[in-house]
Amino acid sequence: MTARQRIISCALVVAACGGTKKDVQRARTSQYDADFAVVYQAALEAVRELYPNLDDAPGSGKIKTAWHQVQFANQADDMMNPQTMTNGTGMGMGGMQPGMGGNSMSPAAAAGGMPTRLAFKRFYIRFDISVVGGRPWKVKVTGHASQWDPGNAMPTELHGIARPAWLEPRTDALQVSIYKRIKQFAVPMKEETKLADPDEAMVKTDPAAFANVPAPAAKLLATIKDLLAHRDYSGLRAQLADDVVWSLGGEPSADTAMAMWQADPTTFEAMAAAVSAKSCAHDDGKHRVTCSSSEHGYALVIEPRGGAWKVTSFVKPE
């Protein structure tokens, strides 16, 4: 078993990666009396070992992983296990051909268009890691979970009581992994600080910042800015008109737009750059607001649709 697989397996128990409850507690309540570069590099290496797709910004002390699919160590809970997945949809043995075993689908069922393994829900996880404060440094690890259901264009991030039970153990496992790399520099915090709930800690943009546009439009722009900052793409989908224009040559479609934008994350960077108070202007004659980014060349248009303002276009004008 590789180190990465071992960390994933251990994440389901409190004794993360051979550690103990004490290790988890120490990891949560330790600061590190070392140079910033030492602490940040240790955190970066620990994160990359388990979640290799990431963005790091040493200047701000932040590391953000991409969404990684969750692989369950417990076979009974493994959403990629064929038997679990077929039983979970009511297919069970009734959908199997006699004599072929518990995880074989009958040719008749397959030919009849019965769901395959690719059609079932999947779960994803990502992390925000911050090296904050001053010497001694504190390493904060915040986990996020999302769920993809058949028929959805993209996963939905899980908040509040919807957050799965496996999120905290995996967060602890990553925290312990970082701790073990630099525990020789660890010093206890003077007072244990309870980390804020990620849902409550989200910074909200004040719609009043968009002073030159109608109040409902300002509220939508502030919402879009926050959704992009927190990578809440399912929330962003809800702000799009169903016939949003995403390409000058493509057929308007909100689902297609999100799929294409997610395939090229730089598009969201361009959208975030466009959505600012200085770049948005209200066109009274057409009753719409246009936000443009000279750096990226994109223009975002929002208009009233069915009693609510929606994004109706986000393209590079010719």
C-alpha positions in Angstrom: 0.0 0.0 0.0 1.4 3.4 -1.0 1.7 6.3 1.5 -1.1 8.0 -0.3 -3.4 5.0 0.0 -2.5 4.6 3.6 -3.5 8.1 4.4 -6.8 7.7 2.6 -7.5 4.5 4.5 -6.5 6.0 7.8 -8.7 9.0 7.3 -11.8 7.1 8.3 -10.6 6.5 11.8 -9.6 8.9 14.6 -6.1 7.3 14.8 -5.1 9.1 11.6 -2.2 7.5 9.8 -0.9 5.6 12.7 -1.5 8.5 15.1 -3.7 8.7 18.1 -6.4 11.0 19.5 -3.6 12.9 21.1 -2.0 13.4 17.7 -5.2 14.8 16.3 -5.6 17.1 19.4 -2.0 18.3 19.2 -2.3 18.9 15.4 -5.4 21.0 16.0 -3.9 23.1 18.8 -0.3 23.5 17.9 1.6 26.4 16.5 5.1 26.1 14.9 8.1 28.1 16.1 10.0 28.0 12.8 10.6 30.3 9.8 7.5 30.8 7.6 9.2 29.0 4.7 9.8 25.9 6.8 6.2 25.7 7.9 4.7 26.5 4.5 6.9 24.0 2.7 6.0 21.2 5.1 2.3 22.0 4.6 2.7 22.1 0.9 4.5 18.7 0.7 2.0 17.1 3.0 -1.0 18.3 1.0 0.6 17.4 -2.4 1.3 13.9 -1.2 -2.4 13.2 -0.8 -4.1 15.8 -3.0 -1.6 16.5 -5.9 -3.8 18.9 -7.9 -3.5 22.2 -6.1 -2.8 25.9 -6.3 -0.3 27.5 -3.9 0.4 31.1 -3.1 3.4 31.4 -0.8 3.0 35.2 -0.7 -0.4 34.9 1.1 0.4 31.6 2.9 -2.5 29.8 1.2 -2.9 26.4 -0.5 -6.1 25.4 -2.3 -6.6 21.9 -3.6 -8.8 21.1 -6.6 -11.7 18.8 -6.1 -10.5 15.2 -5.7 -12.9 12.2 -5.9 -13.2 10.4 -2.5 -12.2 6.8 -2.5 -13.7 4.9 0.4 -11.4 2.5 2.4 -14.5 0.5 3.6 -15.6 -1.6 0.7 -19.2 -1.6 2.0 -19.2 2.2 1.6 -17.2 2.3 -1.6 -19.3 4.1 -4.2 -17.0 2.6 -6.8 -17.8 -1.0 -5.7 -20.1 -2.6 -8.3 -22.0 -4.7 -5.9 -22.6 -1.8 -3.5 -23.7 0.5 -6.2 -26.1 -1.9 -7.9 -27.6 -2.9 -4.5 -27.9 0.8 -3.6 -30.2 1.4 -6.5 -32.5 -1.5 -5.9 -31.0 -3.6 -8.7 -29.3 -6.1 -6.3 -29.6 -9.7 -7.2 -32.8 -9.0 -9.1 -30.8 -7.4 -11.8 -28.1 -10.1 -12.0 -28.0 -13.1 -14.2 -28.3 -16.4 -12.3 -25.0 -18.2 -11.9 -22.9 -15.1 -12.8 -22.2 -14.0 -9.2 -23.3 -11.1 -7.1 -21.6 -8.4 -9.1 -22.4 -9.4 -12.7 -25.2 -7.7 -14.5 -27.2 -9.8 -17.0 -26.8 -9.1 -20.7 -30.5 -8.4 -20.9 -30.3 -5.8 -18.2 -27.3 -4.2 -19.9 -29.0 -4.3 -23.3 -32.1 -2.8 -21.7 -30.2 0.4 -20.7 -29.9 -0.4 -17.0 -27.6 2.0 -15.2 -23.9 1.4 -15.2 -21.2 2.2 -12.7 -20.7 5.6 -14.3 -24.3 6.6 -13.6 -24.1 6.6 -9.8 -23.4 9.4 -7.4 -19.8 10.3 -6.5 -18.3 12.4 -3.7 -15.5 14.9 -3.9 -13.3 16.7 -1.4 -11.0 19.7 -1.4 -9.1 21.7 1.2 -8.2 25.3 2.0 -4.9 25.5 4.0 -3.6 28.7 5.4 -0.4 29.5 7.3 -1.4 32.4 9.4 -0.4 34.7 12.2 3.2 35.2 12.9 6.0 33.2 14.5 4.9 30.8 16.0 2.7 30.1 12.9 -0.7 28.4 12.9 -1.8 26.1 10.1 -5.5 26.1 9.5 -7.0 23.3 7.4 -10.6 23.6 6.2 -12.3 20.7 4.3 -15.1 21.0 1.8 -17.2 18.2 0.4 -19.4 17.9 -2.7 -21.7 15.3 -4.2 -22.5 14.6 -7.8 -25.8 12.9 -8.6 -26.8 11.3 -11.9 -28.3 13.9 -14.3 -26.6 16.9 -12.7 -24.1 18.9 -14.8 -21.8 19.4 -11.8 -21.3 18.4 -8.2 -23.2 20.2 -5.4 -21.2 21.4 -2.5 -22.5 20.2 0.8 -23.0 22.7 3.6 -24.1 22.6 7.2 -25.9 19.5 8.3 -25.5 18.1 4.8 -21.7 17.8 5.2 -20.8 14.1 5.3 -19.4 12.3 8.4 -16.2 11.4 6.5 -15.2 15.0 6.0 -13.9 15.7 9.5 -11.7 12.5 9.7 -10.1 13.3 6.4 -9.5 16.9 7.5 -7.9 15.6 10.7 -5.8 13.2 8.7 -4.4 16.0 6.6 -3.8 18.2 9.7 -1.9 15.3 11.4 0.1 14.7 8.3 1.3 18.3 8.3 1.9 18.2 12.1 4.1 15.1 11.9 6.4 16.8 9.4 7.2 19.7 11.7 6.3 18.5 15.1 9.8 19.2 16.3 8.8 22.9 16.0 5.4 22.5 17.6 4.5 24.6 20.6 1.0 24.5 22.3 -1.3 27.3 21.8 -1.9 29.4 24.9 -5.6 28.8 24.6 -7.4 26.4 22.3 -9.1 28.3 19.5 -12.2 26.8 18.0 -12.1 27.3 14.3 -15.0 29.0 12.8 -17.6 27.0 10.9 -16.6 27.4 7.2 -20.2 28.3 6.3 -20.2 31.1 8.9 -16.7 32.3 8.0 -17.5 33.1 4.4 -16.8 36.8 3.7 -19.8 38.4 2.2 -19.5 41.2 -0.4 -21.6 44.2 0.3 -24.0 44.9 -2.6 -23.6 48.7 -1.8 -20.2 48.5 -3.4 -22.0 48.4 -6.7 -23.5 51.9 -6.3 -24.1 52.6 -10.0 -26.5 49.7 -10.8 -30.0 48.9 -9.6 -30.2 47.3 -6.1 -31.3 43.9 -7.4 -28.5 43.8 -9.9 -26.0 44.9 -7.2 -27.2 42.0 -5.0 -26.7 39.5 -7.9 -23.2 40.8 -8.6 -22.2 40.6 -5.0 -23.5 37.0 -4.9 -21.6 36.0 -8.0 -18.4 37.5 -6.6 -18.8 35.5 -3.4 -19.6 32.2 -5.2 -16.6 32.5 -7.4 -14.3 33.2 -4.4 -15.6 30.1 -2.7 -15.7 28.0 -5.9 -19.4 27.3 -5.3 -20.1 26.4 -9.0 -23.5 24.8 -8.2 -24.5 28.0 -6.6 -23.3 29.9 -9.6 -25.4 27.7 -11.9 -28.5 29.0 -10.1 -27.6 32.6 -11.1 -27.6 31.8 -14.8 -30.5 32.2 -17.2 -31.3 28.9 -18.8 -30.4 30.4 -22.2 -27.2 32.1 -21.2 -24.9 32.9 -24.0 -21.5 31.3 -23.3 -20.1 31.4 -26.9 -20.8 33.5 -29.9 -21.1 30.4 -32.0 -22.5 27.9 -29.5 -26.1 27.2 -28.7 -27.2 29.1 -25.5 -27.4 26.7 -22.5 -26.7 27.2 -18.8 -25.6 23.5 -18.4 -23.3 23.6 -21.4 -21.9 26.9 -20.2 -21.0 25.5 -16.8 -19.5 22.4 -18.3 -17.3 24.4 -20.7 -16.3 27.0 -18.1 -15.3 24.2 -15.6 -13.2 22.6 -18.3 -11.1 25.8 -18.4 -10.9 27.3 -14.9 -9.2 30.5 -16.3 -12.7 31.4 -17.5 -13.8 31.8 -13.8 -10.8 34.0 -13.2 -11.9 36.2 -16.0 -15.4 36.3 -14.6 -14.1 37.2 -11.2 -12.0 40.0 -12.7 -15.1 41.3 -14.6 -17.4 41.4 -11.6 -16.1 44.5 -9.8 -17.8 47.8 -8.9 -15.5 49.7 -11.2 -16.1 47.5 -14.3 -19.9 47.3 -14.1 -22.2 49.9 -15.8 -26.0 50.2 -16.1 -27.5 50.6 -19.5 -30.7 52.4 -18.8 -31.9 52.1 -22.4 -31.7 48.3 -22.5 -32.3 47.7 -18.7 -29.2 45.6 -18.2 -25.8 45.8 -16.5 -22.6 45.0 -18.3 -19.3 44.1 -16.5 -16.1 43.9 -18.5 -12.5 42.9 -17.9 -10.0 44.7 -20.1 -7.3 42.2 -18.9 -9.2 39.1 -20.0 -11.4 40.5 -22.7 -14.7 39.0 -21.4 -18.0 40.9 -20.8 -20.6 39.6 -18.4 -24.2 40.8 -18.9 -27.0 40.5 -16.3 -30.7 41.3 -17.0 -34.1 40.8 -15.3 -35.6 37.5 -16.2 -38.9 36.3 -14.7 -38.8 38.8 -11.8 -35.2 38.2 -10.9 -31.8 39.3 -12.3 -29.8 36.6 -14.1 -26.6 36.2 -16.0 -27.6 36.2 -19.6 -24.2 36.4 -21.3 -20.5 35.9 -20.6 -18.4 36.0 -23.8 -15.5 37.7 -25.5 -17.0 40.4 -27.7 -15.7 40.5 -31.2 
